[in-house]
């Protein structure tokens, strides 16, 4: 199956299982419900909700070909394949006769399309099963009507319908037209397949539907799009967040062969959200000419107030804030008294710098404005946000913006922010409707992104005379994502605090979490795993430090902190967010957290002696409703060179749909976690990012990657159990497990990331 990207038109969908508009799950956004309506969670609480009408997502041709529509962005996580596996399995379709098409950006029609937060399968598994089951039952009903027999006597059998009593059989294609005219079965009458009879769900040997095209260069990413009569553009943006043009000269730029025009892009007032930063755009007949033209621009900038932003000075500000009381986010017992009376009192501060998503494919998009309408072709994680942002900058209705979703060459959160697509739209309008491809260089990507926040995490703990923890104080200080959208925000939001700060399930009688103020000086945005990264790094490192102070094994100490298996309502830990999931269905399950710790320790040979200069570290974390634990083994030589012989990661996301993709995501998470811990850093001086490319914003190369990564998936009891996320939860435990391993190997405790040369002899 080639799996080439095609945007399925409305007409093509309606030629499939019918033209009806009945939707089983309307999924209105939270603003649409009345005050007395039950609170919505998960996908139903997302803008656009969850749709599960098979006539929207499944088409059956007369030759039996089943076309499945996917409305999520494919960016390496295999969502197009996994979605098709679920629907095809419930339909009892022949995988060889299944193909996948890509939906246009249209949340009103297809439901929520925002591909982030590790939500695609978490929010849609049951809806996908309903789609497949409903389609199968509609096909069976059509066959039953044709034969004049009760539908209960008709069985679906691998892409055909059978009537055993008479020996008659019909292929799916033979009854597709009749099935299209039938009403969609109500949810309560749907009959799902017995998981024991799944053909595809849970199999690890099903290749990506896009695999052939990707590996042979046939796949189309945003940066690959070509349109007739297309122009190319790059932008000189303010080097400091909030900066503005003062003076510019373009004569030399216009002399560059191929340069067509220089266009002024006006900045939006701060906080600007996803709107473009403004600047000067060079439009040319090719990207090279645009780049050379940009080099010839003479620009004077007003850098504004953020010119004072300096990473070293700002770190000192955060540290000062962390050493004073802050806004209380969670409080139980009497921490101050417990700390004063503790037999041992331990204090540690941890630092993580800004990080950039740095996807291999930098932001790129093509836009064409025609009259009062605009078409977009590009890599985006958020088609609806793209529609709304483009509509805003062009002052047209969102319904007039068409978004063609291409493959996404890495996102990690960056491509959910469509500033670059809005720039392309503005430039197409400036060029009288000619299509314009807007491309970020790697330097543009690092200098003008939406960065992961910088943070200082200060923890204080108290142990009694027996080494038992009696007090826990955590102050987390970081500029908030919401500061990108709302003026005056200086505290982390509920979602950020709910990513491993307030929701620690420790058996500690006195526990307080505080959030002192931190002012933002650049654009802060989502990054893979978001605030789980600094919180897990600090919390899991500090657990190991407490264990050392108590003279305990770190794994045993961690398990004692977690305590016995129990279900905790997140609200009882001051977490009212809980990834927007039902606190009952998605309670904090300490048994599952214990399970991954014990599995990782067992598989990672915890406690087995190692040669001098080697050590193992362990860490665990719950995020995106999944549970992960890692054991990292390191070796540090006499010169301080670090190597990582092995990483074992145990993972519990509930039912596993596509084991191959889950393993791939976790392997990638391990490598990215190592990269962030050892090398990742974006720093500022005079308000400007100091890193220009991968020579200065380094990522882990193959020679420094872990030599052996072993993924251990926890079994799930049943497929109707709630799913956790997969794309992000593997990252948070890696840095603390790595640093804990380094401490075990060398006796040196590193609390500031990245490690870089801190291991030098």
C-alpha distance (Angstrom), angle and dihedral (degrees) to the residues before:
residue distance angle dihedral
X1 . . .
X2 3.76 . .
X3 3.79 97.3 .
X4 3.79 93.2 -161.0
X5 3.79 115.4 177.7
X6 3.77 112.5 -98.7
X7 3.77 125.4 161.3
X8 3.76 106.2 -131.9
X9 3.78 112.5 -134.7
X10 3.78 123.5 -137.2
X11 3.80 89.5 -111.6
X12 3.80 91.5 54.1
X13 3.80 91.5 52.1
X14 3.78 92.7 49.1
X15 3.78 91.0 51.1
X16 3.79 87.1 63.2
X17 3.78 122.2 61.3
X18 3.78 94.9 -11.9
X19 3.76 148.5 -70.3
X20 3.77 98.2 -89.7
X21 3.76 122.5 130.6
X22 3.79 100.6 -157.6
X23 3.80 109.6 128.2
X24 3.78 122.5 -160.6
X25 3.79 94.5 -153.6
X26 3.75 114.6 25.4
X27 3.79 93.0 -174.5
X28 3.79 100.9 -160.9
X29 3.78 115.3 -163.6
X30 3.82 119.1 -102.9
X31 3.80 92.4 -99.1
X32 3.80 91.2 61.4
X33 3.78 98.1 60.4
X34 3.75 124.5 89.5
X35 3.77 121.7 -112.0
X36 3.79 91.2 -105.6
X37 3.80 95.3 49.1
X38 3.81 117.9 107.4
X39 3.75 114.0 -93.8
X40 3.77 112.9 -98.5
X41 3.76 124.7 -133.9
X42 3.77 138.8 -172.2
X43 3.77 118.2 2.9
X44 3.80 92.3 -9.3
X45 3.80 89.2 62.7
X46 3.81 93.4 51.8
X47 3.83 121.6 95.5
X48 3.78 105.8 -87.5
X49 3.79 92.5 16.5
X50 3.80 123.6 -142.3
X51 3.80 122.2 -49.6
X52 3.78 122.2 -162.0
X53 3.80 106.4 173.1
X54 3.83 105.5 135.3
X55 3.80 89.7 -147.9
X56 3.80 88.6 66.7
X57 3.78 96.2 50.0
X58 3.81 110.1 25.9
X59 3.79 130.9 58.8
X60 3.82 123.9 -179.9
X61 3.79 117.1 -162.4
X62 3.79 125.3 -151.4
X63 3.80 89.9 -104.5
X64 3.80 89.7 56.5
X65 3.80 97.2 -104.4
X66 3.80 109.7 150.3
X67 3.79 115.0 -149.7
X68 3.78 115.7 -163.5
X69 3.78 119.9 -162.9
X70 3.80 118.1 -141.9
X71 3.79 118.4 -164.9
X72 3.80 98.1 -174.9
X73 3.81 125.2 90.7
X74 3.78 116.5 -100.3
X75 3.79 108.1 -141.1
X76 3.78 103.6 153.0
X77 3.79 98.8 -64.0
X78 3.81 92.0 100.6
X79 3.80 96.4 -123.2
X80 3.80 94.0 148.6
X81 3.79 90.0 55.2
X82 3.80 96.2 42.4
X83 3.80 93.6 48.2
X84 3.78 90.8 51.1
X85 3.81 91.0 48.1
X86 3.80 91.7 57.6
X87 3.80 97.6 45.3
X88 3.80 93.7 41.8
X89 3.79 91.3 49.4
X90 3.79 94.4 51.2
X91 3.82 89.5 44.9
X92 3.80 89.6 48.9
X93 3.79 86.6 -130.2
X94 3.79 126.0 166.3
X95 3.82 107.0 -105.7
X96 3.81 90.1 -144.5
X97 3.81 88.7 62.6
X98 3.80 96.2 48.3
X99 3.78 125.6 98.0
X100 3.79 131.4 174.6
X101 3.80 129.0 -133.9
X102 3.79 129.5 -170.6
X103 3.80 121.3 -117.7
X104 3.76 123.5 -132.3
X105 3.77 117.2 -113.7
X106 3.80 104.0 -85.5
X107 3.80 118.4 130.2
X108 3.79 93.5 177.0
X109 3.78 88.0 62.9
X110 3.78 105.4 31.5
X111 3.78 104.2 24.1
X112 3.76 128.4 -119.2
X113 3.81 113.6 -6.3
X114 3.80 101.9 177.2
X115 3.81 105.1 128.7
X116 3.78 103.6 -156.3
X117 3.78 139.8 85.0
X118 3.83 91.5 59.3
X119 3.79 87.4 -85.4
X120 3.81 108.0 127.9
X121 3.79 98.5 95.2
X122 3.81 94.9 20.0
X123 3.79 91.1 62.0
X124 3.78 98.4 34.5
X125 3.81 112.8 37.8
X126 3.78 95.0 96.2
X127 3.81 91.9 41.0
X128 3.81 90.3 51.4
X129 3.78 90.5 49.6
X130 3.80 89.4 50.6
X131 3.80 90.4 50.5
X132 3.79 92.0 51.6
X133 3.78 94.9 42.6
X134 3.81 92.8 48.0
X135 3.80 92.0 48.9
X136 3.82 90.8 49.9
X137 3.79 92.1 49.4
X138 3.80 92.4 47.9
X139 3.80 90.1 51.9
X140 3.80 90.5 47.6
X141 3.80 91.5 49.7
X142 3.80 90.4 51.4
X143 3.79 91.1 52.0
X144 3.80 91.7 46.5
X145 3.80 91.0 52.1
X146 3.80 91.8 49.2
X147 3.81 91.4 51.2
X148 3.80 95.3 38.9
X149 3.80 93.7 -125.8
X150 3.83 133.1 123.3
X151 3.79 112.4 -84.8
X152 3.80 88.7 -127.3
X153 3.82 87.4 70.1
X154 3.81 92.7 56.7
X155 3.79 120.6 86.5
X156 3.78 130.5 -170.2
X157 3.77 110.4 -126.1
X158 3.81 117.4 -178.3
X159 3.80 101.1 -51.0
X160 3.79 96.6 -25.4
X161 3.81 139.9 78.2
X162 3.79 119.7 -125.2
X163 3.79 135.0 -163.6
X164 3.77 103.3 -163.4
X165 3.81 96.7 -169.6
X166 3.81 92.6 61.5
X167 3.79 99.4 24.2
X168 3.80 91.4 -123.9
X169 3.80 121.4 147.9
X170 3.81 135.4 -175.5
X171 3.79 130.0 -171.6
X172 3.78 120.2 -125.3
X173 3.79 91.5 -110.9
X174 3.80 91.7 55.9
X175 3.80 93.0 61.7
X176 3.81 100.3 30.0
X177 3.80 95.6 101.9
X178 3.79 92.7 49.5
X179 3.79 91.8 45.5
X180 3.79 89.7 53.2
X181 3.79 90.4 63.4
X182 3.81 94.1 54.6
X183 3.79 125.4 95.0
X184 3.79 117.4 -105.0
X185 3.81 110.6 -102.2
X186 3.79 115.7 -110.4
X187 3.77 117.2 -107.3
X188 3.79 94.1 -110.6
X189 3.83 93.1 60.0
X190 3.78 97.0 47.5
X191 3.80 114.8 117.2
X192 3.79 115.3 -153.0
X193 3.77 127.1 -153.2
X194 3.75 119.9 -98.8
X195 3.83 104.8 -106.0
X196 3.79 87.8 -131.4
X197 3.80 86.5 68.2
X198 3.80 97.5 49.3
X199 3.79 112.3 133.0
X200 3.80 98.9 -170.7
X201 3.79 112.0 9.1
X202 3.78 109.2 96.2
X203 3.81 94.9 15.0
X204 3.79 117.7 130.0
X205 3.81 97.9 -162.8
X206 3.81 101.1 70.4
X207 3.78 110.6 110.0
X208 3.79 125.5 -140.5
X209 3.77 113.7 -82.4
X210 3.82 85.8 -136.4
X211 3.79 94.4 43.9
X212 3.80 98.9 101.6
X213 3.79 94.4 46.8
X214 3.80 92.5 45.7
X215 3.79 95.5 48.7
X216 3.81 94.1 44.8
X217 3.80 96.7 45.5
X218 3.80 95.2 -111.9
X219 3.81 95.1 114.8
X220 3.79 119.2 103.5
X221 3.78 119.7 -133.6
X222 3.77 124.6 179.3
X223 3.76 91.7 -95.4
X224 3.84 90.7 53.5
X225 3.81 97.8 57.7
X226 3.80 117.0 121.4
X227 3.79 125.9 -174.2
X228 3.77 129.5 -176.5
X229 3.82 114.2 -90.1
X230 3.80 90.0 7.3
X231 3.78 124.7 171.2
X232 3.81 127.0 -155.3
X233 3.78 129.3 -135.0
X234 3.79 144.7 -174.3
X235 3.80 126.8 -177.5
X236 3.79 133.7 -137.2
X237 3.79 101.1 -143.5
X238 3.81 129.9 -170.2
X239 3.81 107.3 -80.2
X240 3.81 90.8 -142.4
X241 3.78 123.4 55.0
X242 3.79 108.3 -100.9
X243 3.82 94.3 16.0
X244 3.81 123.2 144.8
X245 3.79 139.7 -155.7
X246 3.78 114.8 -96.1
X247 3.79 102.9 168.6
X248 3.78 135.4 -6.6
X249 3.80 140.1 178.0
X250 3.81 120.3 -157.2
X251 3.82 104.9 173.2
X252 3.81 95.3 102.4
X253 3.79 92.0 45.3
X254 3.81 91.4 53.8
X255 3.81 89.9 53.9
X256 3.81 91.9 63.5
X257 3.83 108.2 105.3
X258 3.80 109.4 -106.5
X259 3.79 97.2 22.0
X260 3.79 109.0 127.8
X261 3.79 106.1 176.5
X262 3.79 145.6 -14.0
X263 3.79 113.7 -134.6
X264 3.80 128.7 -164.3
X265 3.80 113.8 -133.3
X266 3.78 112.5 -161.1
X267 3.81 117.1 -137.9
X268 3.77 123.0 -122.5
X269 3.82 116.6 -122.1
X270 3.80 115.6 -99.2
X271 2.93 131.4 -63.5
X272 3.79 85.2 44.8
X273 3.80 103.4 170.8
X274 3.79 110.3 -163.8
X275 3.80 95.3 -17.2
X276 3.82 118.3 119.1
X277 3.80 119.9 -89.5
X278 3.80 93.0 -128.9
X279 3.79 127.5 -131.3
X280 3.80 136.2 126.3
X281 3.80 121.6 -39.5
X282 3.78 122.1 -156.9
X283 3.80 112.7 -151.9
X284 3.79 118.3 -163.9
X285 3.78 146.4 157.3
X286 3.80 90.4 -98.0
X287 3.78 138.4 12.5
X288 3.82 94.2 -109.5
X289 3.79 91.5 57.1
X290 3.80 90.2 47.5
X291 3.80 90.9 52.2
X292 3.79 93.5 47.5
X293 3.78 89.9 47.3
X294 3.78 91.0 51.8
X295 3.80 89.1 53.4
X296 3.83 88.7 58.4
X297 3.80 96.0 53.3
X298 3.79 116.9 112.2
X299 3.80 109.2 -149.4
X300 3.77 135.7 173.9
X301 3.80 114.1 -161.9
X302 3.78 133.5 -160.5
X303 3.79 97.4 -141.4
X304 3.79 95.2 -165.3
X305 3.79 128.8 -157.0
X306 3.81 96.9 -37.9
X307 3.81 91.2 67.5
X308 3.81 84.6 92.6
X309 3.79 92.3 63.5
X310 3.80 108.4 121.4
X311 3.80 121.6 166.7
X312 3.79 96.2 -143.5
X313 3.80 93.5 49.4
X314 3.80 91.9 42.5
X315 3.79 91.6 52.5
X316 3.79 88.5 56.1
X317 3.82 89.1 51.5
X318 3.79 91.5 51.8
X319 3.80 91.8 47.6
X320 3.80 91.0 50.9
X321 3.79 90.2 50.1
X322 3.80 91.3 48.9
X323 3.80 91.0 54.7
X324 3.80 93.2 59.2
X325 3.80 130.3 61.4
X326 3.78 116.7 -84.7
X327 3.77 141.4 -175.4
X328 3.80 107.7 -47.0
X329 3.79 112.5 -120.9
X330 3.81 98.9 171.5
X331 3.77 131.8 7.5
X332 3.78 133.6 177.6
X333 3.77 128.2 161.4
X334 3.80 122.6 -11.9
X335 3.79 108.6 -55.8
X336 3.81 97.0 175.5
X337 3.79 94.3 54.2
X338 3.80 92.2 43.3
X339 3.80 92.0 51.3
X340 3.80 92.3 49.3
X341 3.79 92.9 50.7
X342 3.82 96.7 41.2
X343 3.80 118.6 120.3
X344 3.81 88.5 -135.9
X345 3.79 128.1 21.9
X346 3.81 119.5 -164.1
X347 3.80 125.8 -169.8
X348 3.80 128.9 -175.1
X349 3.80 137.3 167.4
X350 3.79 123.6 -152.8
X351 3.78 128.2 -164.0
X352 3.80 132.1 -160.5
X353 3.83 120.3 178.4
X354 3.77 129.1 -144.1
X355 3.80 114.1 -69.1
X356 3.79 131.5 -157.9
X357 3.80 123.8 -141.7
X358 3.84 90.5 -136.4
X359 3.82 97.9 -176.4
X360 3.79 114.6 -163.9
X361 3.81 89.1 -116.4
X362 3.81 105.6 55.2
X363 3.81 117.8 -143.5
X364 3.80 111.5 -66.9
X365 3.80 136.4 156.6
X366 3.78 143.1 162.2
X367 3.79 121.7 -135.1
X368 3.79 132.6 -175.5
X369 3.78 122.3 -171.6
X370 3.78 116.1 -158.4
X371 3.79 115.2 179.1
X372 3.80 107.1 -54.5
X373 3.80 94.3 -16.3
X374 3.79 135.3 80.1
X375 3.80 133.2 -160.3
X376 3.79 121.7 -156.4
X377 3.79 129.7 -163.4
X378 3.76 114.7 -176.3
X379 3.76 157.0 99.3
X380 3.77 108.1 -69.1
X381 3.77 134.2 151.6
X382 3.80 91.1 -160.3
X383 3.83 115.6 45.6
X384 3.80 94.6 172.0
X385 3.80 93.3 48.8
X386 3.79 86.1 49.3
X387 3.80 91.4 52.6
X388 3.78 92.0 49.2
X389 3.81 94.9 45.7
X390 3.80 94.1 47.3
X391 3.79 90.2 46.4
X392 3.79 89.8 52.5
X393 3.81 96.4 51.1
X394 3.82 92.0 44.2
X395 3.83 94.7 40.5
X396 3.80 92.6 -128.8
X397 3.83 131.3 123.8
X398 3.80 115.2 -84.7
X399 3.80 88.1 -124.4
X400 3.80 87.3 66.9
X401 3.81 91.7 61.5
X402 3.82 116.9 86.5
X403 3.79 117.1 -164.9
X404 3.80 119.3 -159.8
X405 3.80 107.6 -162.8
X406 3.80 116.2 -142.3
X407 3.75 127.8 -174.2
X408 3.80 110.6 -72.9
X409 3.79 115.9 -129.9
X410 3.78 94.1 -147.7
X411 3.76 125.8 -40.0
X412 3.83 114.3 178.2
X413 3.82 87.1 -179.9
X414 3.81 98.9 -52.4
X415 3.78 95.0 100.1
X416 3.77 94.1 53.7
X417 3.81 85.1 74.5
X418 3.82 109.1 74.3
X419 3.81 102.1 -165.4
X420 3.80 89.9 121.7
X421 3.80 91.8 51.8
X422 3.80 91.2 50.7
X423 3.81 88.4 52.7
X424 3.80 90.5 53.9
X425 3.81 90.7 50.8
X426 3.80 93.0 50.2
X427 3.78 90.9 49.6
X428 3.79 94.1 49.3
X429 3.78 89.0 54.2
X430 3.80 89.8 48.0
X431 3.83 88.5 52.7
X432 3.82 93.1 54.2
X433 3.77 94.7 -102.3
X434 3.79 101.0 -48.1
X435 3.80 110.7 143.7
X436 3.80 111.8 -101.1
X437 3.78 127.3 -162.0
X438 3.80 111.6 -150.5
X439 3.81 114.3 -160.5
X440 3.78 132.4 -173.1
X441 3.79 117.2 -147.6
X442 3.79 117.0 -141.9
X443 3.79 88.7 -99.5
X444 3.81 90.4 51.3
X445 3.79 88.4 50.2
X446 3.82 93.7 53.0
X447 3.81 96.2 40.1
X448 3.80 99.4 42.7
X449 3.77 107.1 33.0
X450 3.78 135.4 109.3
X451 3.79 101.5 -99.2
X452 3.75 132.1 -148.7
X453 3.77 107.9 -105.9
X454 3.79 124.4 -96.2
X455 3.79 114.4 -127.2
X456 3.78 148.2 -178.3
X457 3.79 116.1 -152.7
X458 3.81 116.9 -166.0
X459 3.79 119.8 -169.2
X460 3.79 131.4 -176.2
X461 3.76 123.8 -173.4
X462 3.76 136.7 -177.2
X463 3.81 127.4 -151.0
X464 3.77 126.5 -166.4
X465 3.81 123.9 -133.4
X466 3.81 90.9 -82.1
X467 3.80 93.4 51.6
X468 3.77 94.2 -104.7
X469 3.84 115.9 143.7
X470 3.80 112.5 -112.4
X471 3.82 102.2 164.6
X472 3.81 137.2 33.2
X473 3.82 125.2 -177.1
X474 3.80 121.0 178.5
X475 3.80 124.1 -177.9
X476 3.78 113.9 -173.2
X477 3.81 117.4 -169.2
X478 3.81 121.5 -176.2
X479 3.81 139.5 131.3
X480 3.79 107.8 -99.0
X481 3.79 130.8 -120.6
X482 3.78 89.7 -129.0
X483 3.82 89.8 64.6
X484 3.82 85.9 74.1
X485 3.81 88.4 65.3
X486 3.80 108.3 25.0
X487 3.80 128.4 47.6
X488 3.79 119.5 -121.5
X489 3.80 98.3 20.4
X490 3.81 110.1 149.8
X491 3.79 103.5 156.0
X492 3.78 132.0 72.0
X493 3.78 113.0 -104.3
X494 3.78 128.4 -117.5
X495 3.78 91.2 -95.5
X496 3.80 93.2 52.3
X497 3.81 93.3 46.8
X498 3.80 88.6 46.5
X499 3.79 89.8 60.7
X500 3.77 98.3 86.5
X501 3.79 102.6 -51.8
X502 3.81 106.9 87.3
X503 3.79 97.2 16.5
X504 3.79 101.7 69.3
X505 3.81 108.3 136.5
X506 3.79 94.7 -151.6
X507 3.76 124.2 155.3
X508 3.82 92.7 -126.9
X509 3.82 119.6 130.9
X510 3.80 95.7 -147.8
X511 3.79 118.0 43.2
X512 3.79 133.4 156.5
X513 3.80 133.1 173.8
X514 3.79 120.1 -164.3
X515 3.78 132.4 -172.8
X516 3.82 114.4 -157.1
X517 3.80 120.1 -165.6
X518 3.81 124.2 -81.3
X519 3.79 124.7 179.0
X520 3.80 120.1 -142.1
X521 3.81 121.5 -129.3
X522 3.80 101.0 174.0
X523 3.79 139.5 29.9
X524 3.81 109.8 -68.4
X525 3.79 118.3 -163.2
X526 3.77 146.5 158.3
X527 3.77 117.7 -60.2
X528 3.79 126.5 -179.9
X529 3.83 105.7 -68.7
X530 3.84 90.8 1.0
X531 3.82 114.9 -155.7
X532 3.78 92.0 -2.0
X533 3.81 86.4 81.8
X534 3.83 99.2 64.6
X535 3.79 94.3 32.0
X536 3.81 95.2 50.8
X537 3.80 91.3 43.6
X538 3.78 92.1 54.2
X539 3.80 99.6 37.2
X540 3.80 96.9 45.6
X541 3.80 92.8 43.0
X542 3.79 89.9 50.8
X543 3.80 91.5 49.6
X544 3.80 87.6 58.3
X545 3.80 90.6 47.0
X546 3.80 91.0 52.3
X547 3.80 89.4 48.3
X548 3.80 90.3 53.5
X549 3.80 91.2 48.8
X550 3.79 89.3 50.6
X551 3.81 92.7 46.9
X552 3.81 90.1 -120.4
X553 3.78 135.3 136.8
X554 3.85 106.7 -97.9
X555 3.79 94.2 -131.4
X556 3.80 93.7 48.9
X557 3.79 91.2 45.4
X558 3.81 91.1 50.5
X559 3.80 91.9 50.7
X560 3.81 90.9 49.6
X561 3.81 90.0 51.3
X562 3.80 90.4 51.1
X563 3.76 90.3 48.9
X564 3.80 128.3 -166.8
X565 3.77 123.9 -19.5
X566 3.79 110.4 -78.6
X567 3.79 141.7 144.0
X568 3.80 112.9 -113.9
X569 3.77 123.2 -166.0
X570 3.83 102.6 -130.9
X571 3.80 89.4 -136.2
X572 3.80 87.7 65.5
X573 3.81 86.2 64.8
X574 3.84 92.3 48.3
X575 3.80 90.4 -100.6
X576 3.77 107.1 130.0
X577 3.80 91.7 160.4
X578 3.83 104.1 60.9
X579 3.81 92.6 171.8
X580 3.81 87.3 -61.8
X581 3.80 89.4 -70.9
X582 3.80 128.7 136.0
X583 3.84 106.3 -87.0
X584 3.79 90.3 -142.7
X585 3.80 99.0 48.7
X586 3.80 90.1 36.2
X587 3.77 101.6 38.3
X588 3.79 117.4 156.3
X589 3.83 100.8 -93.2
X590 3.79 108.9 -157.8
X591 3.79 89.4 -175.8
X592 3.78 89.8 64.8
X593 3.80 91.3 46.7
X594 3.79 89.5 51.3
X595 3.78 88.9 47.4
X596 3.79 95.4 58.4
X597 3.82 91.6 44.3
X598 3.79 91.5 53.1
X599 3.81 93.0 43.7
X600 3.80 94.3 48.8
X601 3.80 90.8 47.1
X602 3.80 92.5 49.8
X603 3.80 95.5 45.7
X604 3.80 92.2 41.6
X605 3.84 93.0 54.9
X606 3.79 91.9 -117.2
X607 3.80 110.6 -163.7
X608 3.80 95.5 19.3
X609 3.82 110.7 130.2
X610 3.80 118.2 -102.8
X611 3.81 131.5 -163.5
X612 3.78 120.3 -94.5
X613 3.77 112.5 -74.7
X614 3.79 93.3 30.6
X615 3.77 130.1 98.5
X616 3.77 145.5 162.9
X617 3.77 128.4 -130.2
X618 3.77 131.0 -168.4
X619 3.80 134.0 -156.8
X620 3.79 136.9 162.7
X621 3.78 135.9 -166.9
X622 3.79 141.9 173.9
X623 3.79 116.0 -138.5
X624 3.80 136.7 152.8
X625 3.82 87.6 10.9
X626 3.81 92.7 -62.3
X627 3.79 132.1 105.1
X628 3.80 125.2 -132.9
X629 3.78 135.3 176.0
X630 3.78 129.2 179.0
X631 3.76 136.5 -164.4
X632 3.79 111.6 -160.7
X633 3.79 122.2 -166.6
X634 3.81 117.2 -157.4
X635 3.77 139.1 -178.9
X636 3.81 122.2 -155.6
X637 3.81 117.8 -171.0
X638 3.82 128.1 -151.5
X639 3.81 91.3 -88.7
X640 3.80 92.3 52.8
X641 3.79 96.3 -105.4
X642 3.79 110.6 156.2
X643 3.78 123.9 -146.0
X644 3.79 127.9 173.3
X645 3.80 111.6 -146.0
X646 3.79 95.8 179.7
X647 3.79 146.4 1.5
X648 3.79 124.2 -167.2
X649 3.78 116.0 -166.3
X650 3.79 123.1 -174.1
X651 3.77 116.5 -161.1
X652 3.78 136.0 -170.7
X653 3.80 116.9 -173.1
X654 3.78 95.5 147.7
X655 3.81 115.9 -116.0
X656 3.80 113.4 20.5
X657 3.79 113.6 -140.7
X658 3.78 101.7 178.3
X659 3.81 110.7 17.4
X660 3.80 93.6 -174.7
X661 3.81 92.0 57.9
X662 3.80 92.7 43.3
X663 3.77 90.5 53.3
X664 3.79 91.5 46.4
X665 3.80 91.6 51.1
X666 3.80 91.6 49.8
X667 3.79 93.4 47.0
X668 3.79 88.4 51.5
X669 3.80 90.4 46.8
X670 3.79 91.0 54.0
X671 3.80 92.6 51.3
X672 3.80 92.6 45.1
X673 3.79 91.0 47.1
X674 3.80 89.9 52.9
X675 3.80 90.4 47.1
X676 3.79 93.4 51.7
X677 3.79 92.4 46.9
X678 3.79 96.8 47.3
X679 3.80 105.4 31.8
X680 3.81 116.8 0.5
X681 3.79 116.9 117.3
X682 3.79 138.2 137.3
X683 3.79 111.8 -170.2
X684 3.80 134.0 -176.6
X685 3.77 133.7 -141.6
X686 3.80 123.0 176.5
X687 3.80 86.6 -4.7
X688 3.81 94.5 -59.1
X689 3.80 130.9 112.9
X690 3.81 109.3 -111.9
X691 3.80 98.3 -155.6
X692 3.81 118.0 84.0
X693 3.79 107.2 173.8
X694 3.78 143.8 -15.9
X695 3.80 90.5 -62.7
X696 3.80 89.2 69.9
X697 3.82 102.1 19.6
X698 3.75 92.4 52.8
X699 3.77 127.4 -164.3
X700 3.79 127.5 -165.3
X701 3.79 112.6 -82.9
X702 3.77 124.4 -150.7
X703 3.80 94.3 -96.6
X704 3.82 91.3 58.2
X705 3.78 97.6 41.6
X706 3.80 120.0 106.3
X707 3.79 109.0 -80.7
X708 3.78 94.3 -140.4
X709 3.82 125.6 24.2
X710 3.78 116.1 -175.2
X711 3.78 120.4 -170.3
X712 3.79 119.4 -157.9
X713 3.79 114.9 -167.2
X714 3.78 117.0 -158.3
X715 3.81 114.4 -130.7
X716 3.79 118.8 -111.3
X717 3.77 122.3 -138.2
X718 3.79 97.4 -141.7
X719 3.79 142.5 -2.0
X720 3.79 95.4 -124.5
X721 3.81 90.3 63.0
X722 3.82 116.5 107.8
X723 3.79 114.9 -86.6
X724 3.76 125.6 -131.8
X725 3.78 125.7 -147.2
X726 3.79 123.7 -89.4
X727 3.80 112.1 -172.7
X728 3.80 98.2 68.4
X729 3.84 113.9 21.1
X730 3.80 94.8 79.2
X731 3.81 94.0 66.5
X732 3.86 105.5 62.4
X733 3.83 100.8 64.3
X734 3.81 95.3 48.1
X735 3.82 100.9 76.5
X736 3.82 95.9 47.2
X737 3.81 92.6 43.8
X738 3.81 88.6 50.6
X739 3.81 93.9 48.5
X740 3.79 91.1 45.0
X741 3.81 88.7 52.4
X742 3.80 91.1 50.6
X743 3.79 89.2 52.6
X744 3.80 90.1 50.3
X745 3.82 90.6 50.3
X746 3.79 99.9 42.4
X747 3.80 109.5 13.1
X748 3.81 87.9 -121.0
X749 3.80 118.4 128.6
X750 3.81 113.3 -151.8
X751 3.80 115.1 -165.5
X752 3.80 101.7 167.0
X753 3.80 123.6 74.6
X754 2.91 138.2 -109.6
X755 3.80 100.1 44.7
X756 3.82 95.2 -153.1
X757 3.83 106.7 144.2
X758 3.81 98.7 -8.6
X759 3.81 89.7 109.6
X760 3.80 93.5 58.2
X761 3.78 115.6 132.8
